[in-house]
Every structure is written in C-alpha cells, then in structure tokens.
Amino acid sequence: MSKMSLTVKAINNLHPKNKVYEIREGDGFGLRIYPSGEKRFFFFYTLNKKRRQLSIGGYPTLSLKDAHKVRDK
C-alpha cells in the first residue's frame, strides 16, 4: 500500500502487478489495482467502532472527480 495524491495522470500511469495493490490518499479514500488491470475506488470509514469499506466504483467508468463526490457524502 502506498500513499499519494490521486490525479487522473497518476491513475493512468498505474500498471497492474502480479498481486492486487492499493494507492491511498491518506483519508481512507484510495484506488485498488488488480492483476487484470481493473482499477476500483474504495473508501474506509468507521461506524459504531467498526471499520468498514465502501466500494465506490471502477475507473474510468467512474471519474476521479465523481469518486471524490461519493467519498464526501
């Protein structure tokens, strides 16, 4: 897992590896890259002292801007 500021350019330059890996912005929001090349946004949050994960959607079908909007809700 790495931390970085996600930008469209940065996302487009991420390439698949042999295993799933994640890039996080540091606030629970991030992008998971699968060996198949699929890229999916996610958001980790805590509710009632339980850590939960929300799968937001796949890139590029869901833009980075729209993924941030979902995260902010």
C-alpha positions in Angstrom: 0.0 0.0 0.0 1.3 3.4 -0.9 0.1 6.9 -0.2 0.0 9.6 -2.9 -2.3 12.3 -4.2 -4.5 10.7 -6.8 -4.7 12.6 -10.1 -6.0 11.4 -13.5 -2.5 11.4 -14.8 -1.2 9.4 -11.8 -4.1 6.9 -12.1 -3.5 6.4 -15.8 0.2 5.7 -15.1 -0.6 2.9 -12.6 0.0 -0.5 -14.1 -1.1 -4.0 -12.9 1.3 -6.2 -10.9 1.2 -9.9 -10.1 -0.9 -9.1 -6.9 -3.6 -6.6 -6.0 -2.2 -3.4 -4.6 -3.7 -0.2 -3.3 -2.9 3.5 -3.5 -4.4 5.7 -0.8 -4.7 9.5 -0.4 -4.5 9.2 3.4 -8.1 9.9 4.4 -9.5 6.4 3.8 -10.0 7.0 0.1 -8.0 5.1 -2.4 -7.7 3.0 -5.6 -7.2 -0.7 -5.8 -5.4 -2.1 -8.9 -6.0 -5.7 -9.8 -3.7 -8.0 -11.9 -6.3 -7.9 -14.6 -5.8 -4.1 -15.0 -9.1 -3.3 -13.4 -9.0 -0.1 -11.1 -11.6 0.4 -8.4 -12.1 3.3 -5.9 -12.8 2.5 -2.3 -13.3 4.3 1.0 -12.6 3.0 4.5 -14.6 4.5 7.4 -15.5 3.8 11.0 -19.1 3.4 12.2 -20.1 2.3 15.7 -16.4 1.5 16.4 -16.4 -0.9 13.4 -14.1 -0.4 10.4 -16.0 -0.7 7.1 -15.1 -0.5 3.5 -17.3 1.0 0.7 -16.5 0.1 -2.9 -17.3 3.3 -4.8 -16.8 2.1 -8.4 -14.5 1.3 -11.3 -12.2 3.7 -13.1 -12.6 5.1 -15.8 -16.4 4.4 -15.8 -16.5 6.5 -12.6 -14.3 9.6 -12.8 -11.9 10.6 -10.1 -14.0 13.8 -9.6 -17.2 11.8 -9.1 -15.5 9.3 -6.8 -14.4 12.2 -4.6 -18.0 13.4 -4.6 -19.2 10.0 -3.4 -16.5 9.9 -0.7 -17.5 13.4 0.5 -21.1 12.3 1.0 
